[in-house]
Structures are given as C-alpha cells and as structure tokens.
Amino acid sequence: MRHVIILYCTTDGQTLRICEYLQGVVEQSDKRVTVLPIELADGRDLTVFDTIVIGASIRYGKHSKLVYDFIHRHAMLLDSKPNAFSVSMWWPESRAKTRPPPTLT
Ligand SMILES: Cc1cc2nc3c(=O)[nH]c(=O)nc-3n(C[C@H](O)[C@H](O)[C@H](O)COP(=O)(O)O)c2cc1C
C-alpha cells in the first residue's frame, strides 16, 4: 500500500484541521496516511514515504521558519518524490463576495 506523509505547521490548529481532512480524502483512495507536525519530521525516516505533503499557514505574509528550514534541508528528497504544498490562509468575507475561496476537492 502506498504511504503518504502530511507534515503540518500550525499556530492555532486550522492547518491541522485541513490536513486531517486531506488525510480522510486520501485514505479513501486506499493509501495509508501519516499526519505529523513538521518539527517532528527529522526524527523519522522520510525515505519510506511515497509522497510528501506539507501544509503550512501564513502569518504576516510568511510561513514559519520551521517550514523554510525543513524544505531547504530536504530539497533533494522532496524533489525525488511526488510532493505537494498546501497553504492555509485567510479568506475574508469581503473577498469571498467577488472571489470564491479555493476548495479542497
Ligand atoms: C497574526 C496573524 C497574521 C496572519 N497573516 C496572514 C497573512 O499574511 N496572509 C494570509 O493570507 N493570512 C494570514 N493570516 C490568516 C491565517 O493564515 C489563517 O487564519 C490560517 O488558517 C491560520 O492557520 P493556523 O491556525 O494553522 O496557524 C494571519 C492570521 C493571524 C492570526
């Protein structure tokens, strides 16, 4: 069975909620999914995963330094596998009136 890891970086938990939703969707296609805070990823052997997904929120126009550092440290590994990057961001009601927010499906 293919094994996907979703690494997340959250401040208030919203990104974790999105990653858990994504986990449920991906598991429906018969894949095993591990969800892990990005700060714990260095303790894992990431080579065993078929796909690596990173979910991160934005604060003041930037992701956490943890995210940039992780991507720089593991750039070669990430490039060698299917990978994805998910952003959890603010979509105010005033903007939603003219542009609908992106959806996960
Ligand atoms: C202090 C603060 C700064 C933020 N800055 C941005 C920003 O620059 N751009 C953006 O799109 N969203 C911004 N947001 C919205 C967050 O990215 C959004 O609420 C996100 O879902 C939070 O995810 P988290 O709980 O996983 O950290 C900000 C939120 C807070 C509280």
The ligand as an SDF file (V2000), in Angstrom:
LIG
                    3D

 31 33  0  0  0  0  0  0  0  0999 V2000
   -1.4830   37.2850   13.3350 C   0  0  0  0  0  0  0  0  0  0  0  0
   -1.9860   36.6920   12.0370 C   0  0  0  0  0  0  0  0  0  0  0  0
   -1.3900   37.0340   10.8270 C   0  0  0  0  0  0  0  0  0  0  0  0
   -1.8730   36.4840    9.6150 C   0  0  0  0  0  0  0  0  0  0  0  0
   -1.2960   36.8290    8.4240 N   0  0  0  0  0  0  0  0  0  0  0  0
   -1.8110   36.3530    7.2620 C   0  0  0  0  0  0  0  0  0  0  0  0
   -1.2600   36.7370    6.0050 C   0  0  0  0  0  0  0  0  0  0  0  0
   -0.3000   37.4750    5.9200 O   0  0  0  0  0  0  0  0  0  0  0  0
   -1.8390   36.2360    4.8620 N   0  0  0  0  0  0  0  0  0  0  0  0
   -2.9330   35.4060    4.9090 C   0  0  0  0  0  0  0  0  0  0  0  0
   -3.4570   35.0340    3.8500 O   0  0  0  0  0  0  0  0  0  0  0  0
   -3.4430   35.0000    6.0920 N   0  0  0  0  0  0  0  0  0  0  0  0
   -2.9150   35.4690    7.2500 C   0  0  0  0  0  0  0  0  0  0  0  0
   -3.4540   35.0770    8.4470 N   0  0  0  0  0  0  0  0  0  0  0  0
   -4.5420   34.1160    8.4530 C   0  0  0  0  0  0  0  0  0  0  0  0
   -4.0070   32.6990    8.7760 C   0  0  0  0  0  0  0  0  0  0  0  0
   -3.0880   32.2640    7.7990 O   0  0  0  0  0  0  0  0  0  0  0  0
   -5.1990   31.7350    8.7840 C   0  0  0  0  0  0  0  0  0  0  0  0
   -6.0840   32.1070    9.8210 O   0  0  0  0  0  0  0  0  0  0  0  0
   -4.7620   30.3040    8.9360 C   0  0  0  0  0  0  0  0  0  0  0  0
   -5.8520   29.4540    8.6500 O   0  0  0  0  0  0  0  0  0  0  0  0
   -4.2290   30.0350   10.3380 C   0  0  0  0  0  0  0  0  0  0  0  0
   -3.7920   28.6990   10.3460 O   0  0  0  0  0  0  0  0  0  0  0  0
   -3.1450   28.0330   11.6570 P   0  0  0  0  0  0  0  0  0  0  0  0
   -4.1920   28.0720   12.7290 O   0  0  0  0  0  0  0  0  0  0  0  0
   -2.8350   26.6480   11.2150 O   0  0  0  0  0  0  0  0  0  0  0  0
   -1.9110   28.8260   12.0160 O   0  0  0  0  0  0  0  0  0  0  0  0
   -2.9760   35.6080    9.6430 C   0  0  0  0  0  0  0  0  0  0  0  0
   -3.5580   35.2610   10.8840 C   0  0  0  0  0  0  0  0  0  0  0  0
   -3.0880   35.8000   12.0680 C   0  0  0  0  0  0  0  0  0  0  0  0
   -3.7560   35.4350   13.3850 C   0  0  0  0  0  0  0  0  0  0  0  0
  1  2  1  0
  2  3  1  0
  2 30  2  0
  3  4  2  0
  4  5  1  0
  4 28  1  0
  5  6  2  0
  6  7  1  0
  6 13  1  0
  7  8  2  0
  7  9  1  0
  9 10  1  0
 10 11  2  0
 10 12  1  0
 12 13  2  0
 13 14  1  0
 14 15  1  0
 14 28  1  0
 15 16  1  0
 16 17  1  0
 16 18  1  0
 18 19  1  0
 18 20  1  0
 20 21  1  0
 20 22  1  0
 22 23  1  0
 23 24  1  0
 24 25  2  0
 24 26  1  0
 24 27  1  0
 28 29  2  0
 29 30  1  0
 30 31  1  0
M  END
$$$$
